[in-house]
Amino acid sequence: MQTDILNVRGVHFGAGKPKICVPIVERNRETILSFAEKALDKKPDLLELRVDWFEGLYNIEAVISLLKDLTFKEDVMYSLRFARVTAT
């Protein structure tokens, strides 16, 4: 069975050792950025911004600004879980 390998900026998902992805599930910009700084001290392979937790979810300018600040720090995966959005 062949396994597909995804290469993102030199991190090979699907090959080698398991990768560490730290989800960010904070509500506001300040706590998201603070959490990201602390998480990066642990040297994860990837950060995941769970934007469905972000209080500015429906403000596209706020989301873009936040992503710009986070992506200068480390590779960030952006995810939106619709079940959580529709439930709130």
Contacts in CASP RR format, 6 or more apart in sequence:
PFRMAT RR
TARGET T0000
AUTHOR 0000-0000-0000
METHOD contacts of the structure
MODEL  1
MQTDILNVRGVHFGAGKPKICVPIVERNRETILSFAEKALDKKPDLLELR
VDWFEGLYNIEAVISLLKDLTFKEDVMYSLRFARVTAT
3 14 0 8 1.000
3 15 0 8 1.000
4 14 0 8 1.000
5 12 0 8 1.000
5 13 0 8 1.000
5 14 0 8 1.000
5 15 0 8 1.000
6 12 0 8 1.000
6 13 0 8 1.000
6 14 0 8 1.000
7 13 0 8 1.000
8 46 0 8 1.000
8 75 0 8 1.000
9 75 0 8 1.000
11 19 0 8 1.000
11 45 0 8 1.000
11 46 0 8 1.000
11 75 0 8 1.000
13 19 0 8 1.000
19 45 0 8 1.000
19 46 0 8 1.000
20 42 0 8 1.000
20 44 0 8 1.000
20 45 0 8 1.000
20 46 0 8 1.000
21 44 0 8 1.000
21 45 0 8 1.000
21 46 0 8 1.000
21 47 0 8 1.000
21 48 0 8 1.000
21 77 0 8 1.000
22 39 0 8 1.000
22 42 0 8 1.000
22 44 0 8 1.000
22 46 0 8 1.000
22 47 0 8 1.000
22 48 0 8 1.000
23 47 0 8 1.000
23 48 0 8 1.000
23 50 0 8 1.000
24 32 0 8 1.000
24 35 0 8 1.000
24 36 0 8 1.000
24 39 0 8 1.000
24 47 0 8 1.000
24 48 0 8 1.000
24 49 0 8 1.000
24 50 0 8 1.000
24 53 0 8 1.000
25 50 0 8 1.000
25 53 0 8 1.000
26 32 0 8 1.000
26 34 0 8 1.000
26 35 0 8 1.000
26 53 0 8 1.000
26 54 0 8 1.000
27 53 0 8 1.000
27 54 0 8 1.000
27 55 0 8 1.000
28 54 0 8 1.000
28 55 0 8 1.000
29 54 0 8 1.000
29 62 0 8 1.000
29 66 0 8 1.000
32 49 0 8 1.000
32 54 0 8 1.000
32 66 0 8 1.000
32 70 0 8 1.000
33 66 0 8 1.000
33 69 0 8 1.000
33 70 0 8 1.000
36 47 0 8 1.000
36 70 0 8 1.000
36 73 0 8 1.000
36 74 0 8 1.000
37 73 0 8 1.000
39 47 0 8 1.000
40 47 0 8 1.000
40 73 0 8 1.000
40 74 0 8 1.000
44 74 0 8 1.000
45 75 0 8 1.000
46 74 0 8 1.000
46 75 0 8 1.000
46 76 0 8 1.000
46 77 0 8 1.000
47 70 0 8 1.000
47 73 0 8 1.000
47 74 0 8 1.000
47 75 0 8 1.000
47 76 0 8 1.000
47 77 0 8 1.000
48 76 0 8 1.000
48 77 0 8 1.000
48 78 0 8 1.000
48 79 0 8 1.000
49 66 0 8 1.000
49 67 0 8 1.000
49 70 0 8 1.000
49 76 0 8 1.000
49 77 0 8 1.000
49 78 0 8 1.000
49 79 0 8 1.000
50 79 0 8 1.000
50 80 0 8 1.000
50 81 0 8 1.000
51 57 0 8 1.000
51 63 0 8 1.000
51 78 0 8 1.000
51 79 0 8 1.000
51 80 0 8 1.000
52 79 0 8 1.000
52 80 0 8 1.000
52 81 0 8 1.000
52 82 0 8 1.000
52 84 0 8 1.000
52 85 0 8 1.000
53 84 0 8 1.000
54 62 0 8 1.000
54 63 0 8 1.000
54 66 0 8 1.000
56 62 0 8 1.000
56 63 0 8 1.000
57 63 0 8 1.000
57 80 0 8 1.000
57 85 0 8 1.000
67 76 0 8 1.000
67 78 0 8 1.000
70 76 0 8 1.000
END
